[in-house]
Amino acid sequence: MNSKFIITASVLLLVLSCNGKVKETPESDIIEAERAMVGANRILVKKDQEKIKAYIQRNNLSLEESPTGLWYGITVKGTGDKAAEGLIATLVYKVSLLDGTLCYDSEVLGAKQFRIGQGGVEAGLEEGLLMLTVGSKATFIMPPHLAHGLPGDGNKIPARSIIVYDVELLKLEP
């Protein structure tokens, strides 16, 4: 991580915690801390992209990248209705980490069902589903900001994990 960011963050914490009194932080210090955090985030996003590209190459996948950073490949094009916000989607899936560790599987947990566009699932899954029609099968690779972010899911997906979602859209309902 960027050492400048760590030093700036440490200084800010020290300034704010001295003698129990809250001291006003100069705007220039706040701006510098924000710049350092943005810079650190850019480095992490770049490293995530490199990992994803290496995974795609290693596994000889044919995937495209969306403007948000979601990597997707539709392996079977369905012939049913197209997914849209507001519809209830039912899908079977496997979720794994880039190293192949299986995290979740609908064979064990059952099909996933949710209303598209109302949250409660990974942002990358919602984005990817909107590209599908009923009967489609696809692979989505989600960087942390489209998956479970900094903390992971608190269960099987560690912090800042890139996840691979293999899905089949079974049905859509109003």
ZAFIVEX-932489 format. One line per 3 residues: number of its first residue (from 1); their letters; for each residue y, x, z of N, C-alpha, C, O. Coordinates in nm, 4 decimals, padded with zeros to 6 digits. Each point is the difference from the previous one (the first is absolute). Layout:
NUM = A = Y,X,Z,Y,X,Z,Y,X,Z,Y,X,Z; ...
***
This chain:
1 = MNS = -00.1172,00.0850,00.0000,00.1172,-00.0850,00.0000,00.1228,00.0891,00.0000,-00.0087,00.1166,00.0385; 00.1184,-00.1668,-00.0791,00.1240,00.0715,-00.0116,00.0492,00.0401,00.1382,00.0236,-00.0860,00.0849; -00.0077,00.2174,-00.0613,00.0417,00.0473,00.1313,00.1425,-00.0422,00.0324,00.0333,-00.0204,00.1168
4 = KFI = 00.0508,00.0070,-00.2180,00.1366,-00.0443,00.0205,00.0010,-00.1410,00.0602,00.0792,-00.0303,00.0892; -00.1690,-00.0551,-00.1399,-00.0123,-00.1360,00.0527,-00.0410,00.0025,00.1469,00.0578,-00.0716,00.0817; -00.1554,00.1522,-00.0482,-00.0502,00.0068,00.1374,00.1103,00.0476,00.0932,00.0185,-00.0549,00.1086
7 = ITA = 00.0545,00.1569,-00.1511,00.1081,00.0533,00.0835,00.1087,-00.1056,00.0178,00.0483,-00.0221,00.1110; -00.0099,-00.0435,-00.2216,00.1046,-00.1017,00.0079,-00.0428,-00.1154,00.0900,00.0780,-00.0464,00.0832; -00.2007,00.0005,-00.0994,-00.0498,-00.1095,00.0824,-00.0040,00.0406,00.1469,00.0338,-00.0800,00.0872
10 = SVL = -00.0750,00.2036,-00.0589,-00.0062,00.0492,00.1379,00.1392,00.0055,00.0619,00.0193,-00.0401,00.1148; 00.0774,00.0899,-00.1914,00.1372,00.0073,00.0500,00.0533,-00.1399,00.0294,00.0638,-00.0224,00.1028; -00.0905,-00.0723,-00.1942,00.0454,-00.1373,00.0224,-00.0611,-00.0578,00.1275,00.0701,-00.0631,00.0790
13 = LLV = -00.1989,00.0840,-00.0586,-00.0653,-00.0500,00.1213,00.0585,00.0649,00.1248,00.0205,-00.0674,00.1010; 00.0066,00.1975,-00.1071,00.0570,00.0713,00.1132,00.1389,-00.0530,00.0329,00.0327,-00.0241,00.1162; 00.0484,00.0061,-00.2198,00.1362,-00.0508,00.0201,-00.0026,-00.1387,00.0617,00.0778,-00.0294,00.0907
16 = LSC = -00.1671,-00.0559,-00.1396,-00.0053,-00.1374,00.0493,-00.0596,-00.0126,00.1393,00.0249,-00.0990,00.0689; -00.1032,00.1974,-00.0262,-00.0692,-00.0146,00.1281,00.0648,00.0781,00.1147,-00.0464,-00.0115,00.1135; 00.1489,00.0884,-00.1376,00.0629,00.0811,00.1054,00.0651,-00.0871,00.1064,00.0756,-00.0918,-00.0317
19 = NGK = -00.1049,00.1207,00.1571,00.0617,-00.0629,00.1166,-00.0083,-00.1521,00.0015,00.0755,-00.0645,00.0727; -00.1637,00.0070,-00.1498,-00.0123,-00.1442,-00.0011,00.1177,-00.0705,-00.0666,00.0011,-00.1227,-00.0091; 00.0965,00.1976,-00.0368,00.1160,-00.0587,-00.0659,-00.0215,00.0039,-00.1505,-00.0510,00.0982,-00.0540
22 = VKE = 00.0889,-00.2019,-00.0107,-00.0103,-00.0051,-00.1451,00.1276,00.0584,-00.0573,00.1098,-00.0504,00.0237; -00.1263,00.1575,-00.0993,00.1154,00.0618,-00.0641,00.0002,-00.0423,-00.1459,-00.1050,-00.0134,-00.0629; 00.2216,-00.0069,00.0119,00.0116,-00.0394,-00.1391,-00.0351,00.1190,-00.0886,00.0544,00.1095,00.0152
25 = TPE = -00.1453,-00.1335,-00.1068,-00.0424,00.1046,-00.0927,00.0964,00.0026,-00.1167,00.0297,-00.1042,-00.0583; 00.0197,00.2223,00.0234,00.0904,00.0089,-00.1141,-00.0678,-00.0534,-00.1269,-00.1186,00.0232,-00.0233; 00.1958,-00.0942,-00.0568,-00.0530,-00.0586,-00.1226,-00.0618,00.1065,-00.0899,-00.0991,-00.0261,-00.0683
28 = SDI = 00.1565,00.1449,00.0680,-00.0537,00.1067,-00.0852,-00.1417,00.0391,00.0427,-00.0828,00.0338,-00.0845; 00.0547,-00.0381,00.2147,-00.1358,00.0301,00.0484,-00.0984,-00.1086,-00.0431,-00.1137,00.0292,-00.0370; 00.1580,-00.1535,00.0421,-00.0858,-00.1113,-00.0412,-00.0306,00.0111,-00.1492,-00.1145,-00.0169,-00.0419
31 = IEA = 00.2160,00.0449,-00.0371,-00.0191,00.0141,-00.1443,-00.0954,00.1152,-00.0301,-00.0868,-00.0122,-00.0864; 00.1024,00.1227,00.1566,-00.0891,00.1158,-00.0215,-00.1439,-00.0337,00.0387,-00.0936,00.0403,-00.0690; 00.0753,-00.1134,00.1783,-00.1351,-00.0403,00.0414,-00.0622,-00.0925,-00.1040,-00.1181,00.0131,-00.0321
34 = ERA = 00.1967,-00.1060,-00.0203,-00.0506,-00.0903,-00.1040,-00.0404,00.0780,-00.1247,-00.1044,-00.0269,-00.0593; 00.1865,00.1229,00.0198,-00.0330,00.0836,-00.1173,-00.1303,00.0757,00.0223,-00.0835,00.0105,-00.0898; 00.0678,00.0417,00.2102,-00.1219,00.0755,00.0305,-00.1226,-00.0909,-00.0065,-00.1046,00.0406,-00.0507
37 = MVG = 00.1168,-00.1646,00.1021,-00.1129,-00.0934,-00.0043,-00.0330,-00.0408,-00.1427,-00.1172,-00.0105,-00.0363; 00.2199,-00.0127,-00.0448,-00.0230,-00.0344,-00.1408,-00.0695,00.1159,-00.0705,-00.0927,-00.0207,-00.0783; 00.1371,00.1410,00.1061,-00.0625,00.1179,-00.0612,-00.1455,00.0150,00.0408,-00.0856,00.0301,-00.0832
40 = ANR = 00.0576,-00.0510,00.2115,-00.1387,00.0091,00.0478,-00.0857,-00.1077,-00.0656,-00.1144,00.0261,-00.0374; 00.1690,-00.1473,00.0231,-00.0744,-00.1079,-00.0631,-00.0303,00.0328,-00.1460,-00.1104,-00.0263,-00.0477; 00.2071,00.0831,-00.0231,-00.0226,00.0379,-00.1404,-00.1137,00.1001,-00.0124,-00.0815,-00.0085,-00.0919
43 = ILV = 00.0765,00.1024,00.1837,-00.1076,00.1005,-00.0014,-00.1352,-00.0679,00.0211,-00.0966,00.0312,-00.0697; 00.0892,-00.1229,00.1647,-00.1260,-00.0698,00.0283,-00.0436,-00.0862,-00.1189,-00.1183,-00.0030,-00.0340; 00.2124,-00.0665,-00.0288,-00.0333,-00.0839,-00.1160,-00.0519,00.0870,-00.1137,-00.0958,-00.0369,-00.0679
46 = KKD = 00.1581,00.1511,00.0471,-00.0444,00.0918,-00.1069,-00.1419,00.0498,00.0283,-00.0828,00.0064,-00.0909; 00.0547,00.0285,00.2158,-00.1350,00.0459,00.0354,-00.1027,-00.1118,-00.0192,-00.1115,00.0252,-00.0456; 00.1490,-00.1485,00.0802,-00.0896,-00.1135,-00.0213,-00.0304,-00.0161,-00.1482,-00.1152,-00.0212,-00.0377
49 = QEK = 00.2179,00.0312,-00.0469,-00.0193,-00.0125,-00.1447,-00.0952,00.1082,-00.0519,-00.0864,-00.0275,-00.0832; 00.1024,00.1481,00.1317,-00.0877,00.1102,-00.0418,-00.1450,-00.0282,00.0394,-00.0914,00.0235,-00.0791; 00.0702,-00.0732,00.2001,-00.1353,-00.0325,00.0462,-00.0623,-00.1097,-00.0865,-00.1168,00.0083,-00.0381
52 = IKA = 00.1960,-00.1106,00.0080,-00.0504,-00.1110,-00.0812,-00.0345,00.0482,-00.1404,-00.1056,-00.0350,-00.0527; 00.1911,00.1132,-00.0076,-00.0263,00.0509,-00.1347,-00.1257,00.0871,-00.0021,-00.0790,-00.0076,-00.0941; 00.0601,00.0896,00.1964,-00.1201,00.0833,00.0081,-00.1249,-00.0874,00.0134,-00.1025,00.0286,-00.0617
55 = YIQ = 00.1107,-00.1344,00.1416,-00.1123,-00.0928,00.0170,-00.0341,-00.0668,-00.1328,-00.1170,-00.0092,-00.0370; 00.2179,-00.0368,-00.0336,-00.0200,-00.0657,-00.1297,-00.0671,00.0946,-00.0978,-00.0926,-00.0385,-00.0715; 00.1394,00.1620,00.0686,-00.0581,00.0991,-00.0912,-00.1442,00.0327,00.0394,-00.0880,00.0041,-00.0860
58 = RNN = 00.0633,00.0191,00.2148,-00.1348,00.0319,00.0488,-00.0996,-00.1091,-00.0334,-00.1157,00.0279,-00.0313; 00.1608,-00.1526,00.0379,-00.0892,-00.1138,-00.0210,00.0077,-00.0563,-00.1415,-00.0587,-00.1041,-00.0297; 00.1319,00.1740,-00.0574,00.0109,-00.0371,-00.1413,00.0375,-00.1478,-00.0162,-00.0625,-00.0735,-00.0764
61 = LSL = 00.1660,00.0322,00.1503,00.0453,-00.1389,-00.0050,00.1140,-00.0141,-00.1001,00.0747,00.0944,-00.0256; -00.0635,-00.2126,-00.0294,00.1095,-00.0311,-00.0906,00.0883,-00.1024,00.0700,-00.0245,-00.1203,-00.0086; 00.1274,00.1686,00.0779,00.0880,-00.0856,00.0773,00.1442,00.0203,-00.0448,00.0358,00.1051,-00.0533
64 = EES = 00.0450,-00.2057,00.0755,00.1430,00.0069,-00.0280,00.0748,-00.0126,00.1316,-00.0524,-00.0519,00.0986; 00.1761,00.1005,-00.0989,00.0823,-00.0075,00.1206,00.1114,-00.1024,-00.0197,00.0685,00.0008,-00.1023; -00.0510,-00.0884,00.1999,00.1086,-00.0985,-00.0042,00.1289,00.0664,00.0494,-00.0049,00.1095,00.0560
67 = PTG = 00.1181,-00.1734,-00.0756,00.1263,00.0561,00.0496,00.0042,00.0202,00.1515,00.0763,00.0836,00.0484; -00.1561,-00.1580,00.0265,-00.0011,00.0141,00.1461,-00.0903,00.1131,00.0479,00.0059,00.0382,00.1169; -00.0901,00.0161,-00.2064,-00.0931,00.1049,00.0393,-00.1432,-00.0462,00.0131,-00.0866,00.0793,00.0369
70 = LWY = 00.0585,-00.2065,-00.0665,-00.1376,-00.0509,00.0006,-00.0707,00.0500,-00.1257,00.0520,-00.0132,-00.1108; -00.1695,00.0699,00.1287,-00.0833,00.0390,-00.1138,-00.1019,-00.1106,-00.0202,-00.0608,-00.0468,00.0963; 00.0417,00.0046,-00.2208,-00.0888,-00.1125,-00.0257,-00.0763,00.0193,-00.1304,00.0476,00.0618,-00.0953
73 = GIT = -00.1673,-00.1172,00.0958,-00.0823,-00.0033,-00.1194,-00.0812,-00.1274,00.0015,-00.0730,-00.0275,00.0953; 00.0860,-00.0505,-00.2017,-00.0761,-00.1248,-00.0103,-00.1262,00.0315,-00.0780,00.0061,00.0288,-00.1195; -00.1206,-00.0340,00.1866,-00.1270,00.0400,-00.0621,-00.0671,-00.1156,-00.0731,-00.0726,00.0216,-00.0971
76 = VKG = 00.0966,-00.1452,00.1434,-00.0512,-00.1198,-00.0668,00.1147,-00.1000,-00.0040,00.0574,-00.0340,00.1034; -00.0247,-00.0122,-00.2223,00.1053,-00.1013,-00.0122,-00.0621,-00.1384,00.0124,-00.0880,-00.0375,-00.0775; 00.1346,-00.0364,00.1749,-00.0497,-00.1351,00.0209,00.0561,-00.0962,-00.1034,00.0942,00.0320,-00.0724
79 = TGD = -00.1533,-00.1491,00.0669,00.0438,-00.1012,-00.0959,00.0586,-00.1224,00.0682,00.0359,-00.0973,-00.0663; -00.0263,00.1018,00.1984,00.0515,-00.1148,00.0741,00.1510,00.0015,00.0131,00.0699,00.0715,-00.0718; -00.0210,-00.1522,00.1653,00.1431,-00.0122,00.0251,00.0589,00.1327,00.0477,-00.0694,00.0820,00.0601
82 = KAA = 00.1960,-00.0626,-00.0872,00.0716,00.1206,00.0424,00.0499,-00.0176,00.1430,00.0476,-00.1071,00.0377; -00.0591,00.2126,00.0404,00.0487,-00.0017,00.1378,00.1515,-00.0150,00.0004,00.0690,00.0534,-00.0868; -00.0183,-00.1266,00.1850,00.1433,-00.0209,00.0145,00.0332,-00.0210,00.1469,-00.0849,-00.0423,00.0785
85 = EGL = 00.2086,00.0721,-00.0421,00.0439,-00.0218,00.1372,-00.0178,-00.1468,00.0379,00.0235,-00.0904,-00.0801; -00.0655,00.0698,00.2039,-00.0192,-00.1348,00.0506,-00.1433,-00.0491,-00.0094,-00.0386,-00.0927,00.0711; -00.0410,00.1542,-00.1585,-00.1407,-00.0402,-00.0128,-00.0835,00.0695,00.1062,00.0336,00.1088,00.0466
88 = IAT = -00.1436,-00.1742,-00.0091,-00.0945,00.0607,00.0939,-00.1043,00.0743,-00.0821,-00.0701,-00.0591,-00.0822; 00.0609,00.1899,00.1058,-00.0954,00.0849,-00.0719,-00.1223,00.0226,00.0865,00.0104,00.0170,00.1215; -00.1268,-00.0170,-00.1855,-00.1252,00.0363,00.0652,-00.0574,00.1167,-00.0786,-00.0149,-00.0070,-00.1220
91 = LVY = -00.0174,00.1159,00.1942,-00.0517,00.1167,-00.0690,-00.1049,00.0719,00.0813,-00.0037,-00.0088,00.1227; -00.0817,00.0803,-00.1942,-00.0925,00.0928,00.0642,00.0585,00.1390,-00.0218,00.0726,00.0234,-00.0965; -00.1050,00.0684,00.1871,00.0706,00.1279,-00.0001,-00.0778,00.1080,00.0739,-00.0914,-00.0272,00.0778
94 = KVS = 00.1311,00.1496,-00.1052,-00.0390,00.1170,00.0783,00.1262,00.0823,00.0176,00.0744,00.0228,-00.0954; -00.0511,00.0214,00.2172,00.1148,00.0840,00.0302,-00.0530,00.1329,00.0515,-00.0790,00.0048,00.0943; 00.1235,00.1028,-00.1577,-00.0436,00.1321,00.0439,00.1175,00.0962,-00.0004,00.1055,-00.0277,-00.0571
97 = LLD = -00.1261,00.1412,00.1220,00.0979,00.1080,-00.0014,-00.0272,00.0884,-00.1210,-00.1047,-00.0122,-00.0635; 00.1974,00.1003,00.0316,-00.0185,00.0887,-00.1158,-00.1220,00.0900,00.0146,-00.0571,00.0427,-00.1004; 00.0163,-00.0131,00.2232,-00.1174,00.0862,00.0187,-00.1316,-00.0764,-00.0135,-00.1078,00.0570,00.0174
100 = GTL = 00.1175,-00.1874,-00.0488,-00.1199,-00.0809,-00.0201,-00.0443,-00.0785,00.1216,-00.0929,-00.0802,-00.0094; 00.1568,00.1013,00.1236,-00.0367,-00.0735,00.1208,00.0242,-00.1497,-00.0197,00.1124,-00.0426,-00.0266; -00.2184,-00.0361,00.0400,00.0114,-00.1447,-00.0131,00.0593,-00.0571,00.1284,-00.0534,00.0224,00.1087
103 = CYD = 00.1630,-00.0956,-00.1210,00.0673,-00.0579,00.1167,-00.0367,-00.1463,00.0191,-00.0384,-00.0414,00.1094; 00.0503,-00.0362,-00.2161,-00.0272,-00.1434,00.0071,-00.0716,-00.0432,-00.1267,00.0221,00.0552,-00.1078; -00.1084,-00.1552,00.1229,-00.0807,-00.0456,-00.1122,-00.0276,-00.1494,00.0173,-00.0437,-00.0435,00.1065
106 = SEV = 00.0691,-00.0339,-00.2105,-00.0215,-00.1444,00.0098,-00.1479,-00.0351,00.0142,-00.0330,-00.1104,00.0434; -00.0564,00.2022,-00.0791,-00.1430,-00.0276,00.0218,-00.0288,-00.0137,00.1483,-00.0910,-00.0728,00.0395; 00.1683,00.1427,00.0429,-00.0173,-00.0056,00.1449,00.0931,-00.1044,00.0618,-00.0408,-00.0767,00.0871
109 = LGA = 00.1663,00.0745,-00.1329,00.1024,-00.0836,00.0628,00.0227,-00.1347,-00.0668,00.0692,-00.0860,00.0544; -00.1269,00.0679,-00.1714,00.0230,-00.1240,-00.0741,00.1203,00.0120,-00.0917,00.0798,00.0929,00.0124; -00.0675,-00.1861,-00.1029,00.1104,00.0014,-00.0958,00.1333,-00.0107,00.0734,00.0097,-00.0603,00.1068
112 = KQF = 00.0922,00.1203,-00.1672,00.1350,-00.0059,00.0554,00.0716,-00.1157,-00.0673,-00.0102,-00.0191,-00.1212; 00.0830,-00.0583,00.2016,00.0748,-00.1130,-00.0543,00.1397,00.0012,00.0622,00.0145,00.0115,00.1217; 00.0882,-00.0235,-00.2067,00.1376,-00.0012,00.0485,00.0918,-00.0607,-00.1056,-00.0346,-00.0078,-00.1178
115 = RIG = 00.1517,-00.0349,00.1628,00.1001,-00.0558,-00.0907,00.0853,00.1154,-00.0538,00.0622,00.0734,00.0768; -00.0603,-00.0587,-00.2072,00.0743,00.1087,-00.0641,00.1496,-00.0183,00.0233,00.0556,-00.1079,-00.0203; 00.0076,00.2165,00.0636,00.1447,-00.0017,00.0199,00.0448,-00.0309,00.1410,00.1200,-00.0041,00.0270
118 = QGG = -00.2135,-00.0178,00.0634,00.0382,-00.0326,00.1374,-00.0340,00.1107,00.0985,00.0037,-00.0214,00.1212; -00.0372,00.1404,-00.1726,-00.0295,00.1109,00.0890,-00.1348,-00.0159,00.0689,-00.0819,-00.0839,-00.0375; 00.0615,00.1659,00.1382,-00.1257,-00.0043,00.0734,-00.1071,00.0891,-00.0598,-00.1047,00.0216,00.0611
121 = VEA = 00.1305,00.0305,-00.1812,-00.0893,00.0970,-00.0637,00.0872,00.1151,-00.0512,00.1228,-00.0074,00.0038; -00.1863,00.1105,-00.0504,00.0721,00.1152,-00.0518,00.0908,-00.0419,-00.1171,-00.0401,-00.0783,-00.0860; 00.1612,00.1314,00.0846,00.0946,-00.0297,-00.1093,-00.0593,00.0399,-00.1342,00.0210,-00.0687,-00.0999
124 = GLE = -00.0949,00.1789,00.0968,-00.0623,00.0448,-00.1241,-00.1069,-00.0955,-00.0497,-00.0190,-00.0137,-00.1209; -00.0510,-00.0524,00.2115,-00.1010,-00.0973,-00.0407,00.0674,-00.1210,-00.0635,-00.0448,-00.0484,-00.1040; 00.1507,00.0000,00.1649,00.0722,-00.1142,-00.0589,00.0551,00.0363,-00.1380,-00.0123,-00.0775,-00.0948
127 = EGL = 00.0726,00.1949,00.0844,00.0543,00.0429,-00.1292,-00.1096,00.0090,-00.1058,00.0178,-00.0466,-00.1125; -00.1294,00.1056,00.1482,-00.1101,00.0158,-00.0944,-00.0606,-00.1324,-00.0429,-00.0310,-00.0198,-00.1175; 00.0143,-00.0712,00.2132,-00.0603,-00.1295,-00.0326,00.0823,-00.0778,-00.1016,-00.0550,-00.0749,-00.0807
130 = LML = 00.1854,00.0924,00.0844,00.0868,-00.0720,-00.0937,-00.0229,00.0431,-00.1453,00.0509,-00.0635,-00.0922; -00.1266,00.1701,00.0722,-00.0339,00.0463,-00.1352,-00.1317,-00.0607,-00.0493,-00.0375,00.0182,-00.1159; -00.0318,-00.0899,00.2035,-00.1362,-00.0432,-00.0303,-00.0110,-00.1486,-00.0323,00.0868,-00.0809,00.0326
133 = TVG = -00.1982,00.0493,-00.0985,-00.0415,-00.1379,-00.0209,-00.1345,-00.0168,00.0696,-00.0679,00.0984,00.0295; 00.0295,-00.2231,-00.0034,-00.1279,-00.0258,00.0663,-00.1124,00.0624,-00.0834,-00.0054,-00.0157,-00.1219; -00.0834,00.0864,00.1908,-00.1105,00.0690,-00.0654,00.0278,00.1470,-00.0243,-00.0905,00.0750,-00.0366
136 = SKA = 00.2158,-00.0325,00.0565,00.0358,00.1409,-00.0213,-00.0546,00.0884,00.1109,-00.0124,-00.0412,00.1153; -00.0197,00.1639,-00.1541,-00.0361,00.1047,00.0952,00.0994,00.1135,-00.0216,00.0379,00.0310,-00.1130; 00.0037,00.0307,00.2243,00.1003,00.1051,-00.0105,-00.0139,00.1005,00.1134,-00.0616,-00.0261,00.1033
139 = TFI = 00.1211,00.1407,-00.1269,00.0123,00.1030,00.1024,00.1484,00.0221,00.0230,00.0765,00.0176,-00.0948; -00.0360,-00.0187,00.2218,00.1375,00.0285,00.0387,-00.0014,00.1189,00.0952,-00.0777,00.0030,00.0954; 00.1630,00.0937,-00.1212,00.0182,00.1104,00.0936,00.1400,-00.0151,00.0577,00.0997,00.0010,-00.0722
142 = MPP = -00.0949,-00.0151,00.2044,00.1250,-00.0285,00.0687,00.0439,00.1175,00.0863,-00.0715,00.0402,00.0917; 00.1894,00.0151,-00.1211,00.0557,00.0992,00.0919,00.0361,-00.0684,00.1315,00.0064,-00.1228,00.0058; 00.0171,00.1996,00.0986,00.0240,-00.0596,00.1311,00.1073,-00.1090,00.0026,-00.0165,-00.0999,00.0700
145 = HLA = 00.1253,00.1167,-00.1442,00.1073,-00.0999,00.0074,-00.0396,-00.1346,-00.0596,00.0692,-00.0992,00.0228; -00.1782,00.0929,-00.0984,-00.0501,-00.1270,-00.0529,-00.1270,-00.0457,00.0716,-00.0561,-00.1050,-00.0313; 00.0118,00.1857,00.1280,-00.1235,-00.0311,00.0723,00.0329,-00.0274,00.1478,00.0548,-00.1051,00.0330
148 = HGL = -00.0879,00.1985,00.0540,00.0201,-00.0213,00.1432,00.1042,00.0920,00.0612,00.0124,00.0077,00.1222; 00.0631,00.0629,-00.2073,00.1149,00.0778,00.0449,-00.0308,00.1117,00.0966,-00.1098,00.0557,00.0014; 00.2094,-00.0243,00.0795,-00.0113,00.1105,00.0953,-00.1101,-00.0196,00.1033,-00.0715,00.0958,00.0292
151 = PGD = 00.0539,-00.2161,00.0284,-00.0968,-00.0119,00.1089,-00.1451,-00.0213,-00.0412,-00.0888,00.0128,00.0842; 00.0610,-00.0451,-00.2114,-00.1354,-00.0407,-00.0351,-00.0205,-00.1429,00.0469,00.0964,-00.0698,00.0313; -00.2199,00.0264,-00.0263,-00.0235,-00.1392,00.0419,-00.0452,-00.0109,00.1456,-00.0293,-00.1096,00.0479
154 = GNK = 00.0237,00.2215,00.0216,-00.0408,-00.0027,00.1405,-00.1495,-00.0162,00.0189,-00.0468,-00.0168,00.1126; -00.0292,00.0215,-00.2220,-00.1437,-00.0181,00.0093,-00.0710,00.1077,-00.0831,-00.0334,00.1063,00.0524; 00.0107,-00.1329,-00.1797,-00.0773,00.0927,-00.0833,00.0844,00.0790,-00.0987,-00.0491,00.0958,-00.0597
157 = IPA = 00.1736,-00.1335,00.0416,00.0858,00.0701,-00.0947,00.0991,00.0844,00.0798,00.0871,-00.0536,00.0684; -00.1011,00.1862,-00.0777,00.0872,00.0897,00.0770,00.1462,-00.0064,-00.0451,00.0326,-00.0578,-00.1037; 00.0523,00.1175,00.1830,00.1426,00.0074,-00.0303,00.0226,00.0650,-00.1360,-00.0699,00.0941,-00.0373
160 = RSI = 00.1689,-00.1457,-00.0366,00.0441,00.0542,-00.1287,-00.1137,00.0183,-00.0997,-00.0043,00.0992,-00.0727; -00.0865,-00.1938,00.0696,-00.1144,00.0104,-00.0904,00.0276,-00.0624,-00.1363,00.0656,-00.1034,-00.0120; -00.1178,00.1698,-00.0890,-00.0057,-00.0554,-00.1351,-00.1325,-00.0743,-00.0058,-00.1038,00.0543,00.0378
163 = IVY = 00.1073,-00.1799,-00.0857,-00.1251,-00.0754,-00.0059,-00.0324,-00.0429,-00.1432,00.0877,-00.0174,-00.0846; -00.2183,00.0013,00.0622,-00.0511,-00.0455,-00.1288,-00.0591,-00.1388,00.0213,-00.0873,-00.0195,00.0845; 00.1357,-00.0754,-00.1615,-00.0453,-00.1389,00.0075,-00.0733,-00.0315,-00.1292,00.0595,00.0071,-00.1075
166 = DVE = -00.1873,-00.0419,00.1156,-00.0745,-00.0532,-00.1153,-00.0119,-00.1495,00.0252,-00.0542,-00.0421,00.1021; 00.1048,-00.0381,-00.1951,00.0049,-00.1446,00.0210,-00.0566,-00.0777,-00.1175,-00.0034,00.0486,-00.1131; -00.0409,-00.1696,00.1420,-00.0333,-00.0994,-00.1016,00.0632,-00.1300,00.0455,-00.0281,-00.0492,00.1093
169 = LLK = 00.1145,-00.0063,-00.1946,00.0669,-00.1258,00.0305,-00.0942,-00.1149,-00.0325,-00.0290,-00.0257,-00.1168; -00.0185,-00.0432,00.2194,-00.0985,-00.1064,-00.0166,00.0621,-00.1338,-00.0368,-00.0482,-00.0687,-00.0902; 00.1563,00.0313,00.1607,00.0608,-00.1295,-00.0306,00.1438,-00.0037,00.0513,00.0417,00.0793,00.0843
172 = LEP = 00.0319,-00.1762,-00.1400,00.1373,-00.0287,00.0406,00.0096,-00.1493,00.0273,-00.0543,-00.0817,-00.0744; 00.1243,00.0472,00.1824,00.0167,-00.1411,00.0357,00.1473,-00.0237,00.0351,00.0697,00.0920,00.0429; -00.0237,-00.2141,-00.0610,00.1398,-00.0316,00.0343,00.0250,00.0081,00.1496,00.1121,-00.0237,00.0452
***
